Amino acid sequence: MSDSRPLVGLAWPIYIDLFLQFLVSNIGQMMIGRYSSQAVAAIGNANQIINILNLILFTIAMTSTILIALRVGSAEHQRAQRIFSTTVMVNVTIGTLLSIFIVLFHKQLFTLLKVPAELLGLAGDYIVIVGSFLWIQGLFLTLVACLKSFFMMRQIVLVAVVMNIMAIGGNWLLIDVLGVVGVAWSTIISRIAGLVILILIFRRNVPVSFSFKSLTPFPKNTIIKIFRIGVPMGVEDLSYNIAQFVILVMINTLGTMEVAARVYAGILAIFCYLYSSALGQASQVISARLAGSGEIERLNKQIRKTVLLAISTVLFTTSLVVIFGKHILLLFTQDKRVIALVSSVLIVELWLEVARTINIIMVRTMQSVGDVNYPVKVGLIAMWTIQVGLSYVLSIVADLGLLGIWIGMALDESVRALLFIRRWKKGHWREIAVRFSASHDE
């Protein structure tokens, strides 16, 4: 498993899945945009809350990917089934509690977000429907996480394609009749359909399944381990999202042109790092398997090859974006000032993406071997002192505007990348990986 073929073979389906999610999300926005601009704003505000709650469920599911992959690597399918059954129980329970929370307190949440009064009705209609089925999302994410552990990414892509087609078709049929409510029900129906397909795939192809017997005796230690890994992962992701929100507030103070330029630069950036993100997820699964089978040296060789592959890929994709960025931007805007601003930002983007790629790969791999606390500590300090603090100094105080923001983010990613490489070379992860893979879940 030390060559790059299994990695690339796993990464490409993940990339397609991520791309489909990105594509359909934007198509949905355009479709509801034909209904009314208020509907777009209402769904946007509701999704801010839904996305944060989904992050909790996603983090728990990703934790199970690591733990199940460890047990698959050591050929312990009974333990893998216990972890899977426990994660289903945990995520469905949390999803149900979050659903109740959304239904009861969404108005108070909208007040905290200062949602305009004219949007409250539409946003409330949407969030009550989508939020009521968060338990389904919890179950769906857990099944997908387990499939990743068994390298069954083609099945995940198949489900994603079916769900996306159903969501688009549902929007087309229901938006004109039901508006925002139609979008909400289209989302839920596509998720239920995806869940049914996943269950059928599990029954035919996966050597583990949900079992109440696996929950006896009560899996207290497994639950503790899930949260011991999942909480640091969730804290880091949440901190990054909050930091990005603060940076968005800074950009909003710079003016309309900078806000528009940030949107376009952000869209182009997604295409630059999307495959790196897929490689990171693939590396996480493969590294966990290697750790589970005790192949520490092969794991070390794998991560080196993964980083080199990711850097070469992101250099190629980002260079294309830098070279053809002006032509791509003409598809979105004719404003020469915005195009000039984005073009200057894209020069820094090349630096930013190389550093971000290293971070994505290193953090995912460190998490897979149990070294979860160090990335969180480094991330919290660097995100708020460099990404937020230095971005403010460069953009506002030094009057570099959006370019200053991008330089600040690039410096943040660079510092973290250097620290993670230093940590890996020191070899602390080896001892952690041995303890982590040898620890019992029962």
C-alpha positions as CSV (number, residue, x, y, z in Angstrom):
1,M,0.0,0.0,0.0
2,S,3.0,2.3,0.0
3,D,2.7,3.3,-3.7
4,S,0.3,6.0,-4.7
5,R,-2.2,3.9,-6.6
6,P,-4.5,3.1,-3.7
7,L,-4.3,6.7,-2.6
8,V,-5.3,8.1,-6.0
9,G,-7.9,5.4,-6.5
10,L,-9.6,6.5,-3.2
11,A,-9.1,10.2,-3.7
12,W,-10.7,10.6,-7.1
13,P,-14.1,9.3,-6.0
14,I,-13.9,11.6,-2.9
15,Y,-13.0,14.5,-5.2
16,I,-16.0,13.8,-7.4
17,D,-18.3,13.6,-4.4
18,L,-16.9,16.9,-3.0
19,F,-17.3,18.5,-6.5
20,L,-20.9,17.3,-6.8
21,Q,-21.7,18.8,-3.4
22,F,-20.2,22.1,-4.4
23,L,-21.9,22.1,-7.8
24,V,-25.4,21.2,-6.6
25,S,-25.2,23.7,-3.8
26,N,-24.6,26.5,-6.3
27,I,-27.3,25.3,-8.7
28,G,-29.8,25.2,-5.8
29,Q,-29.0,28.8,-5.0
30,M,-29.6,29.8,-8.6
31,M,-32.8,27.9,-8.8
32,I,-34.3,29.5,-5.6
33,G,-32.9,32.9,-6.9
34,R,-35.6,32.8,-9.6
35,Y,-38.2,32.6,-6.9
36,S,-37.1,35.7,-4.9
37,S,-34.0,37.3,-3.4
38,Q,-35.6,37.1,0.0
39,A,-35.9,33.4,-0.3
40,V,-32.1,33.2,-1.0
41,A,-31.3,35.3,2.1
42,A,-33.7,33.3,4.2
43,I,-32.2,29.9,3.3
44,G,-28.7,31.4,3.7
45,N,-29.4,32.4,7.3
46,A,-31.1,29.1,8.1
47,N,-28.2,27.2,6.6
48,Q,-25.7,29.0,8.8
49,I,-27.3,27.3,11.8
50,I,-27.9,24.0,10.0
51,N,-24.2,23.8,8.8
52,I,-22.8,24.3,12.3
53,L,-25.1,21.6,13.7
54,N,-24.2,19.3,10.8
55,L,-20.5,19.9,11.7
56,I,-21.1,18.1,15.0
57,L,-22.6,15.1,13.2
58,F,-19.9,15.1,10.5
59,T,-17.1,15.2,13.1
60,I,-18.5,12.2,15.0
61,A,-18.9,10.3,11.7
62,M,-15.3,11.1,10.6
63,T,-14.0,9.9,14.0
64,S,-15.7,6.6,13.3
65,T,-14.0,6.4,9.9
66,I,-10.6,6.5,11.7
67,L,-11.6,4.0,14.4
68,I,-13.2,1.5,12.0
69,A,-10.3,1.8,9.5
70,L,-7.9,1.0,12.4
71,R,-9.9,-2.2,13.2
72,V,-10.2,-3.2,9.5
73,G,-6.4,-2.8,9.2
74,S,-5.9,-5.2,12.1
75,A,-8.6,-7.6,10.7
76,E,-10.8,-7.1,13.8
77,H,-14.3,-6.9,12.2
78,Q,-16.1,-7.6,15.4
79,R,-14.6,-4.5,17.0
80,A,-15.3,-2.6,13.8
81,Q,-19.0,-3.6,14.0
82,R,-19.1,-2.5,17.7
83,I,-17.6,0.9,16.8
84,F,-20.1,1.3,13.8
85,S,-23.1,0.3,16.0
86,T,-22.0,2.7,18.7
87,T,-21.5,5.6,16.2
88,V,-25.0,5.0,14.8
89,M,-26.5,5.1,18.3
90,V,-24.5,8.3,19.2
91,N,-25.2,10.2,16.0
92,V,-28.9,9.3,15.8
93,T,-29.3,10.3,19.4
94,I,-27.5,13.6,19.0
95,G,-29.3,14.3,15.7
96,T,-32.6,13.8,17.4
97,L,-31.7,16.1,20.2
98,L,-30.5,18.7,17.7
99,S,-33.8,18.4,15.8
100,I,-35.8,19.1,19.0
101,F,-33.5,22.0,19.7
102,I,-34.0,23.5,16.3
103,V,-37.8,23.2,16.4
104,L,-38.1,24.7,19.9
105,F,-35.4,27.5,19.7
106,H,-34.9,28.5,16.1
107,K,-36.6,31.9,16.7
108,Q,-34.2,32.7,19.5
109,L,-31.3,31.7,17.2
110,F,-32.5,34.0,14.5
111,T,-32.7,36.8,17.0
112,L,-29.0,36.2,17.9
113,L,-28.1,36.3,14.3
114,K,-30.0,39.5,13.8
115,V,-32.0,38.1,10.9
116,P,-34.2,40.8,9.3
117,A,-37.8,40.6,10.4
118,E,-39.0,40.2,6.8
119,L,-37.0,37.0,6.5
120,L,-38.1,35.3,9.7
121,G,-41.2,33.6,8.3
122,L,-39.4,32.0,5.3
123,A,-36.3,31.1,7.3
124,G,-38.4,29.6,10.0
125,D,-40.4,27.4,7.5
126,Y,-37.2,26.1,6.0
127,I,-35.2,25.4,9.2
128,V,-38.1,23.6,10.9
129,I,-38.5,21.2,8.0
130,V,-34.8,20.5,7.4
131,G,-33.9,20.7,11.1
132,S,-36.5,18.1,12.1
133,F,-34.7,15.5,10.1
134,L,-31.2,16.0,11.4
135,W,-31.3,12.5,12.9
136,I,-31.5,11.2,9.3
137,Q,-28.4,13.2,8.5
138,G,-26.6,11.7,11.5
139,L,-27.4,8.2,10.3
140,F,-26.5,9.0,6.7
141,L,-23.1,10.5,7.6
142,T,-22.3,7.5,9.8
143,L,-23.0,5.0,6.9
144,V,-20.9,7.1,4.5
145,A,-18.1,7.2,7.1
146,C,-18.1,3.4,7.4
147,L,-18.1,2.9,3.6
148,K,-14.9,5.1,3.4
149,S,-13.2,2.8,5.9
150,F,-13.8,-0.1,3.5
151,F,-12.6,2.0,0.4
152,M,-16.2,1.9,-1.0
153,M,-16.1,5.4,-2.5
154,R,-17.7,4.4,-5.8
155,Q,-20.8,3.5,-3.9
156,I,-20.7,6.9,-2.1
157,V,-20.4,8.7,-5.4
158,L,-23.4,6.7,-6.8
159,V,-25.5,7.8,-3.9
160,A,-24.4,11.4,-4.2
161,V,-25.3,11.5,-7.9
162,V,-28.8,10.0,-7.3
163,M,-29.4,12.5,-4.4
164,N,-28.2,15.4,-6.5
165,I,-30.5,14.5,-9.4
166,M,-33.4,14.1,-7.1
167,A,-32.7,17.4,-5.3
168,I,-32.5,19.3,-8.6
169,G,-35.6,17.6,-10.0
170,G,-37.4,18.2,-6.7
171,N,-36.5,21.9,-6.7
172,W,-37.7,22.2,-10.3
173,L,-41.0,20.7,-9.5
174,L,-41.7,22.3,-6.1
175,I,-40.1,25.8,-6.1
176,D,-42.8,27.5,-8.2
177,V,-45.6,25.8,-6.1
178,L,-44.2,25.8,-2.5
179,G,-41.2,28.2,-2.7
180,V,-38.8,27.8,0.2
181,V,-40.9,25.0,1.7
182,G,-40.4,23.1,-1.6
183,V,-36.7,23.5,-1.4
184,A,-36.7,22.1,2.1
185,W,-38.8,19.1,1.2
186,S,-36.8,18.4,-1.9
187,T,-33.7,18.3,0.3
188,I,-35.2,15.9,2.8
189,I,-36.7,13.6,0.2
190,S,-33.3,13.3,-1.6
191,R,-31.6,12.5,1.8
192,I,-34.1,9.8,2.6
193,A,-33.6,8.3,-0.8
194,G,-29.9,8.4,-0.4
195,L,-30.2,6.7,3.0
196,V,-32.4,3.9,1.6
197,I,-29.8,3.2,-1.1
198,L,-27.0,3.2,1.5
199,I,-28.8,0.7,3.7
200,L,-29.2,-1.6,0.6
201,I,-25.5,-1.3,-0.1
202,F,-24.6,-2.1,3.4
203,R,-26.8,-5.2,3.5
204,R,-25.1,-6.6,0.3
205,N,-21.5,-5.4,0.5
206,V,-20.3,-4.4,3.9
207,P,-19.0,-7.0,6.4
208,V,-20.3,-5.0,9.4
209,S,-23.8,-4.0,10.2
210,F,-25.8,-2.3,13.0
211,S,-26.4,-4.8,15.8
212,F,-28.0,-4.2,19.2
213,K,-25.9,-7.1,20.5
214,S,-22.8,-5.0,19.7
215,L,-24.1,-2.4,22.2
216,T,-24.1,-5.0,25.0
217,P,-22.5,-4.4,27.4
218,F,-23.0,-0.6,27.1
219,P,-20.0,0.7,25.0
220,K,-19.0,3.4,27.4
221,N,-15.3,3.2,26.5
222,T,-16.0,3.4,22.8
223,I,-18.2,6.5,23.3
224,I,-15.4,8.1,25.4
225,K,-12.9,7.3,22.6
226,I,-15.2,8.8,19.9
227,F,-15.5,12.0,21.8
228,R,-11.8,12.1,22.9
229,I,-10.9,12.2,19.2
230,G,-14.0,14.0,17.8
231,V,-14.1,16.9,20.2
232,P,-10.6,18.3,19.3
233,M,-11.4,17.8,15.6
234,G,-14.7,19.6,16.0
235,V,-13.1,22.5,18.0
236,E,-10.5,23.0,15.3
237,D,-13.1,23.1,12.5
238,L,-15.4,25.3,14.5
239,S,-12.6,27.7,15.3
240,Y,-11.6,28.0,11.6
241,N,-15.2,28.7,10.6
242,I,-15.5,31.4,13.3
243,A,-12.2,32.9,12.2
244,Q,-13.4,33.0,8.6
245,F,-16.6,34.8,9.8
246,V,-14.5,37.4,11.6
247,I,-12.4,37.9,8.5
248,L,-15.6,38.3,6.4
249,V,-16.7,41.1,8.8
250,M,-13.4,42.8,8.1
251,I,-13.9,42.5,4.4
252,N,-17.4,43.9,4.7
253,T,-15.9,47.1,6.1
254,L,-13.6,47.5,3.1
255,G,-16.4,48.1,0.6
256,T,-18.6,46.5,-2.0
257,M,-15.9,45.9,-4.5
258,E,-13.7,44.0,-2.0
259,V,-16.8,41.9,-0.9
260,A,-17.5,40.9,-4.5
261,A,-13.8,40.2,-5.2
262,R,-13.6,38.0,-2.1
263,V,-16.6,36.0,-3.4
264,Y,-15.0,35.4,-6.8
265,A,-11.6,34.7,-5.3
266,G,-13.2,32.2,-2.9
267,I,-14.9,30.3,-5.8
268,L,-11.6,30.1,-7.7
269,A,-9.8,28.9,-4.5
270,I,-12.3,26.0,-4.1
271,F,-11.1,24.6,-7.4
272,C,-7.5,24.9,-6.2
273,Y,-7.8,23.0,-3.0
274,L,-10.7,20.6,-3.6
275,Y,-8.5,17.7,-4.8
276,S,-6.1,18.3,-1.9
277,S,-9.0,18.0,0.5
278,A,-9.9,14.7,-1.2
279,L,-6.3,13.5,-0.9
280,G,-6.4,14.4,2.8
281,Q,-9.5,12.3,3.4
282,A,-8.1,9.4,1.4
283,S,-4.8,9.7,3.4
284,Q,-6.7,9.6,6.6
285,V,-8.3,6.3,5.8
286,I,-5.2,4.7,4.5
287,S,-3.0,5.9,7.4
288,A,-5.5,4.6,9.9
289,R,-5.4,1.2,8.2
290,L,-1.6,1.1,8.2
291,A,-1.5,2.1,11.8
292,G,-4.0,-0.6,12.7
293,S,-1.9,-3.2,10.9
294,G,1.3,-1.9,12.7
295,E,3.0,-0.8,9.4
296,I,4.4,2.4,10.8
297,E,7.3,2.8,8.4
298,R,5.0,2.2,5.4
299,L,2.8,4.9,6.9
300,N,5.7,7.3,7.1
301,K,6.6,6.6,3.4
302,Q,2.9,7.0,2.4
303,I,2.5,10.5,4.0
304,R,5.7,11.7,2.3
305,K,4.4,10.6,-1.1
306,T,1.0,12.0,-0.4
307,V,2.4,15.5,0.5
308,L,4.5,15.5,-2.7
309,L,1.6,14.4,-4.8
310,A,-0.7,17.0,-3.2
311,I,1.8,19.8,-3.7
312,S,2.5,19.0,-7.3
313,T,-1.3,18.8,-8.0
314,V,-2.1,22.1,-6.3
315,L,0.7,23.8,-8.0
316,F,-0.7,22.7,-11.4
317,T,-4.3,23.6,-10.7
318,T,-3.5,26.9,-9.0
319,S,-1.1,27.9,-11.8
320,L,-3.9,27.3,-14.3
321,V,-6.2,29.5,-12.2
322,V,-3.6,32.3,-12.0
323,I,-2.9,32.2,-15.7
324,F,-6.5,32.0,-16.9
325,G,-8.1,33.8,-13.9
326,K,-9.0,36.9,-15.8
327,H,-10.8,35.0,-18.5
328,I,-12.7,32.9,-15.9
329,L,-13.7,36.1,-14.1
330,L,-15.2,37.6,-17.2
331,L,-17.9,34.8,-17.0
332,F,-19.0,36.4,-13.6
333,T,-18.3,40.1,-13.9
334,Q,-17.3,42.9,-16.3
335,D,-16.0,45.1,-13.5
336,K,-12.4,45.8,-14.4
337,R,-11.6,47.0,-10.8
338,V,-12.9,43.7,-9.3
339,I,-11.0,41.6,-11.9
340,A,-7.7,43.5,-11.2
341,L,-8.2,43.0,-7.5
342,V,-8.8,39.3,-7.8
343,S,-5.9,38.9,-10.1
344,S,-3.5,40.5,-7.5
345,V,-5.0,38.2,-4.8
346,L,-4.4,35.1,-7.1
347,I,-0.7,35.7,-7.0
348,V,-0.8,35.2,-3.2
349,E,-3.2,32.3,-3.7
350,L,-0.4,30.2,-5.2
351,W,1.6,30.5,-2.0
352,L,-1.5,30.0,0.2
353,E,-2.6,26.8,-1.5
354,V,0.8,25.1,-1.2
355,A,0.8,25.8,2.5
356,R,-2.9,24.9,3.0
357,T,-2.3,21.6,1.1
358,I,0.4,20.6,3.5
359,N,-1.8,21.4,6.4
360,I,-4.8,19.4,5.1
361,I,-2.7,16.3,4.6
362,M,-0.7,16.6,7.8
363,V,-3.7,17.3,10.1
364,R,-5.8,14.5,8.6
365,T,-2.9,12.0,8.9
366,M,-2.1,13.1,12.5
367,Q,-5.7,12.6,13.4
368,S,-5.7,9.1,11.9
369,V,-2.9,8.0,14.2
370,G,-4.4,9.6,17.3
371,D,-2.3,12.8,17.5
372,V,-5.3,15.0,17.7
373,N,-4.5,17.6,20.4
374,Y,-1.3,19.1,18.8
375,P,-3.1,20.3,15.6
376,V,-5.8,21.9,17.7
377,K,-3.4,23.8,19.9
378,V,-1.4,25.1,16.9
379,G,-4.5,25.8,15.0
380,L,-6.2,27.9,17.7
381,I,-3.1,30.0,18.4
382,A,-2.2,30.5,14.7
383,M,-5.7,31.1,13.4
384,W,-6.4,33.9,15.9
385,T,-3.0,35.6,16.1
386,I,-1.9,35.4,12.5
387,Q,-5.0,34.6,10.3
388,V,-7.3,37.1,12.2
389,G,-4.8,39.4,14.0
390,L,-2.2,39.9,11.3
391,S,-4.9,40.0,8.6
392,Y,-6.5,42.9,10.4
393,V,-3.1,44.7,10.7
394,L,-2.3,44.2,7.0
395,S,-5.7,44.9,5.6
396,I,-7.0,47.7,7.9
397,V,-4.0,49.3,9.6
398,A,-1.5,48.9,6.7
399,D,-4.4,49.7,4.2
400,L,-3.6,46.7,2.0
401,G,-7.3,45.7,1.8
402,L,-8.2,42.3,0.4
403,L,-4.6,41.6,-0.5
404,G,-3.6,42.0,3.1
405,I,-6.3,39.5,4.1
406,W,-4.9,37.0,1.7
407,I,-1.3,37.5,2.9
408,G,-2.4,37.1,6.5
409,M,-4.1,33.8,5.6
410,A,-1.1,32.6,3.7
411,L,1.2,33.3,6.6
412,D,-1.1,31.5,9.0
413,E,-1.1,28.4,6.7
414,S,2.7,28.6,6.3
415,V,3.5,28.8,10.0
416,R,1.2,25.8,10.8
417,A,2.6,23.8,7.9
418,L,6.2,24.3,9.1
419,L,5.2,23.3,12.7
420,F,3.3,20.2,11.5
421,I,6.3,19.1,9.4
422,R,8.6,19.7,12.3
423,R,6.3,17.7,14.6
424,W,6.2,14.8,12.1
425,K,9.9,14.7,11.6
426,K,10.5,14.5,15.4
427,G,8.5,11.3,15.4
428,H,6.2,11.8,18.4
429,W,3.4,10.4,16.3
430,R,5.1,6.9,16.2
431,E,4.6,6.2,19.9
432,I,1.1,7.8,19.8
433,A,0.1,5.6,16.8
434,V,1.3,2.4,18.5
435,R,-0.7,3.2,21.6
436,F,-3.7,4.4,19.7
437,S,-4.0,1.3,17.4
438,A,-3.4,-1.0,20.3
439,S,-5.9,0.5,22.7
440,H,-9.2,-1.3,23.3
441,D,-12.6,0.1,22.5
442,E,-14.6,-2.1,24.8
